[in-house]
Structures are given as structure tokens and as C-alpha cells.
Amino acid sequence: MARGTQLSVTMENKPGQLAKLGGVLARAKVNIDAVSVLDSSEVGVVRLVTSANAKARAALKKAGMNVVQQPVLVVKLPNEPGALGAAARKLAAAKVNIEYVYGSAAGAGKPSKIVIGVSDIARAARVKL
């Protein structure tokens, strides 16, 4: 299974913050491959995998944003019923806990890019999905 790197950006929860992040990445010519936004009343956390994480991280830091990297699984799953469940069962059988999942669903007939945060990245990387 493919390992990848996720960027997590902590931002104030107010209008325009996601637009600012998107603008920084656009100017750096970095595409967002998968994204998730978690919020609380004060702060939002944007998790993303990009086409060029090192370039994205540098651009976001230069813009004054707080950026942290974490290892994740980045997999392509068929865009069909049961695909995510089958992958989750294989990780569970390997005693790997799934902490979160997000992704970018593709159109019919195309695989979806799914990002999986897990308890044990080394063990999870050995699982055949």
C-alpha cells in the first residue's frame, strides 16, 4: 500500500481562511489531490495531500501558516459500492486502527484517491488492498 504525506494546516475559524490557503497553493502552482476540513468554534484544521507537498509546505509556511506533516496511506480504490469497506476489513484483520479517512471521489469508472490515517503506518503499508 502506498505511503504518502499529509499536510495539516491550523487556521482561525473565520471567513476567507480556506480561500487564503487555496490562493497560496494556486500561486505556488500546487494542486490539491484530497482535502478534509475539521472545525471547532475557534480553529479549523485543513488536512490535505497535494501534487507537491514540499512545495506546498514551503509556500504555506512563507504565508505565515502553521503546517505540520504526517505520514498517511494514500490509496486508489475503485469507485464502486463496498470498496472502502473491503479495504477497512483488511486493515482491521491486520490489527491496524483507522483513525480518519478522507479523499477525492472520482467519476464513474475511475479510481478514487483515499487518504487513511492509521495507528501503525508501517504495518498498514504491508497490507495488500
Contacts in CASP RR format, 6 or more apart in sequence:
PFRMAT RR
TARGET T0000
AUTHOR 0000-0000-0000
METHOD contacts of the structure
MODEL  1
MARGTQLSVTMENKPGQLAKLGGVLARAKVNIDAVSVLDSSEVGVVRLVT
SANAKARAALKKAGMNVVQQPVLVVKLPNEPGALGAAARKLAAAKVNIEY
VYGSAAGAGKPSKIVIGVSDIARAARVKL
1 73 0 8 1.000
1 75 0 8 1.000
1 124 0 8 1.000
1 125 0 8 1.000
1 126 0 8 1.000
1 127 0 8 1.000
1 128 0 8 1.000
1 129 0 8 1.000
2 73 0 8 1.000
2 74 0 8 1.000
2 75 0 8 1.000
2 125 0 8 1.000
3 71 0 8 1.000
3 72 0 8 1.000
3 73 0 8 1.000
3 74 0 8 1.000
3 121 0 8 1.000
3 125 0 8 1.000
4 49 0 8 1.000
4 71 0 8 1.000
4 72 0 8 1.000
4 73 0 8 1.000
4 74 0 8 1.000
5 49 0 8 1.000
5 53 0 8 1.000
5 69 0 8 1.000
5 70 0 8 1.000
5 71 0 8 1.000
5 72 0 8 1.000
6 47 0 8 1.000
6 48 0 8 1.000
6 49 0 8 1.000
6 69 0 8 1.000
6 70 0 8 1.000
6 71 0 8 1.000
6 72 0 8 1.000
6 115 0 8 1.000
6 117 0 8 1.000
7 47 0 8 1.000
7 48 0 8 1.000
7 49 0 8 1.000
7 50 0 8 1.000
7 53 0 8 1.000
7 56 0 8 1.000
7 57 0 8 1.000
7 60 0 8 1.000
7 67 0 8 1.000
7 68 0 8 1.000
7 69 0 8 1.000
8 45 0 8 1.000
8 46 0 8 1.000
8 47 0 8 1.000
8 67 0 8 1.000
8 68 0 8 1.000
8 69 0 8 1.000
8 70 0 8 1.000
9 21 0 8 1.000
9 45 0 8 1.000
9 46 0 8 1.000
9 48 0 8 1.000
9 60 0 8 1.000
9 65 0 8 1.000
9 66 0 8 1.000
9 67 0 8 1.000
10 43 0 8 1.000
10 44 0 8 1.000
10 45 0 8 1.000
10 65 0 8 1.000
10 66 0 8 1.000
10 68 0 8 1.000
11 17 0 8 1.000
11 18 0 8 1.000
11 20 0 8 1.000
11 21 0 8 1.000
11 43 0 8 1.000
11 44 0 8 1.000
11 45 0 8 1.000
11 46 0 8 1.000
11 65 0 8 1.000
11 66 0 8 1.000
12 42 0 8 1.000
12 43 0 8 1.000
12 44 0 8 1.000
13 39 0 8 1.000
13 40 0 8 1.000
13 41 0 8 1.000
13 42 0 8 1.000
13 43 0 8 1.000
13 44 0 8 1.000
17 44 0 8 1.000
18 37 0 8 1.000
18 46 0 8 1.000
20 63 0 8 1.000
21 46 0 8 1.000
21 60 0 8 1.000
21 65 0 8 1.000
22 32 0 8 1.000
24 59 0 8 1.000
24 60 0 8 1.000
24 63 0 8 1.000
24 65 0 8 1.000
25 31 0 8 1.000
25 32 0 8 1.000
25 50 0 8 1.000
25 56 0 8 1.000
25 59 0 8 1.000
25 60 0 8 1.000
27 59 0 8 1.000
28 52 0 8 1.000
28 55 0 8 1.000
28 56 0 8 1.000
28 58 0 8 1.000
28 59 0 8 1.000
29 55 0 8 1.000
30 50 0 8 1.000
30 51 0 8 1.000
30 52 0 8 1.000
30 55 0 8 1.000
30 56 0 8 1.000
30 59 0 8 1.000
31 50 0 8 1.000
31 51 0 8 1.000
32 48 0 8 1.000
32 49 0 8 1.000
32 50 0 8 1.000
32 51 0 8 1.000
33 48 0 8 1.000
33 49 0 8 1.000
33 50 0 8 1.000
33 51 0 8 1.000
33 74 0 8 1.000
33 104 0 8 1.000
33 113 0 8 1.000
34 48 0 8 1.000
34 49 0 8 1.000
34 74 0 8 1.000
34 102 0 8 1.000
34 103 0 8 1.000
34 104 0 8 1.000
34 113 0 8 1.000
34 114 0 8 1.000
34 115 0 8 1.000
35 46 0 8 1.000
35 47 0 8 1.000
35 48 0 8 1.000
35 49 0 8 1.000
35 102 0 8 1.000
35 103 0 8 1.000
35 104 0 8 1.000
36 46 0 8 1.000
36 47 0 8 1.000
36 48 0 8 1.000
36 100 0 8 1.000
36 102 0 8 1.000
36 103 0 8 1.000
36 115 0 8 1.000
37 44 0 8 1.000
37 45 0 8 1.000
37 46 0 8 1.000
37 47 0 8 1.000
38 44 0 8 1.000
38 45 0 8 1.000
38 47 0 8 1.000
39 45 0 8 1.000
47 100 0 8 1.000
47 102 0 8 1.000
47 115 0 8 1.000
48 56 0 8 1.000
49 72 0 8 1.000
49 74 0 8 1.000
49 113 0 8 1.000
49 115 0 8 1.000
50 56 0 8 1.000
53 69 0 8 1.000
57 67 0 8 1.000
57 69 0 8 1.000
60 67 0 8 1.000
61 67 0 8 1.000
70 117 0 8 1.000
71 121 0 8 1.000
72 115 0 8 1.000
72 116 0 8 1.000
72 117 0 8 1.000
72 118 0 8 1.000
72 121 0 8 1.000
73 115 0 8 1.000
73 116 0 8 1.000
73 117 0 8 1.000
73 118 0 8 1.000
73 121 0 8 1.000
73 124 0 8 1.000
73 125 0 8 1.000
74 113 0 8 1.000
74 114 0 8 1.000
74 115 0 8 1.000
74 116 0 8 1.000
75 87 0 8 1.000
75 113 0 8 1.000
75 114 0 8 1.000
75 116 0 8 1.000
75 129 0 8 1.000
76 111 0 8 1.000
76 112 0 8 1.000
76 113 0 8 1.000
76 114 0 8 1.000
77 83 0 8 1.000
77 84 0 8 1.000
77 87 0 8 1.000
77 111 0 8 1.000
77 112 0 8 1.000
77 114 0 8 1.000
77 129 0 8 1.000
78 109 0 8 1.000
78 111 0 8 1.000
78 112 0 8 1.000
79 105 0 8 1.000
79 106 0 8 1.000
79 107 0 8 1.000
79 108 0 8 1.000
79 109 0 8 1.000
79 110 0 8 1.000
79 111 0 8 1.000
79 112 0 8 1.000
83 112 0 8 1.000
84 101 0 8 1.000
84 114 0 8 1.000
86 129 0 8 1.000
87 114 0 8 1.000
87 116 0 8 1.000
87 129 0 8 1.000
88 98 0 8 1.000
90 127 0 8 1.000
90 128 0 8 1.000
90 129 0 8 1.000
91 98 0 8 1.000
91 116 0 8 1.000
91 118 0 8 1.000
91 124 0 8 1.000
91 127 0 8 1.000
92 98 0 8 1.000
94 123 0 8 1.000
94 124 0 8 1.000
94 126 0 8 1.000
94 127 0 8 1.000
95 120 0 8 1.000
95 123 0 8 1.000
96 118 0 8 1.000
96 119 0 8 1.000
96 120 0 8 1.000
96 123 0 8 1.000
96 124 0 8 1.000
96 127 0 8 1.000
97 118 0 8 1.000
97 119 0 8 1.000
97 120 0 8 1.000
98 116 0 8 1.000
98 117 0 8 1.000
98 118 0 8 1.000
98 119 0 8 1.000
99 117 0 8 1.000
99 118 0 8 1.000
99 119 0 8 1.000
100 116 0 8 1.000
100 117 0 8 1.000
101 114 0 8 1.000
101 115 0 8 1.000
101 116 0 8 1.000
101 117 0 8 1.000
102 114 0 8 1.000
102 115 0 8 1.000
103 112 0 8 1.000
103 113 0 8 1.000
103 114 0 8 1.000
103 115 0 8 1.000
104 112 0 8 1.000
104 113 0 8 1.000
105 112 0 8 1.000
106 112 0 8 1.000
106 113 0 8 1.000
116 124 0 8 1.000
118 124 0 8 1.000
END
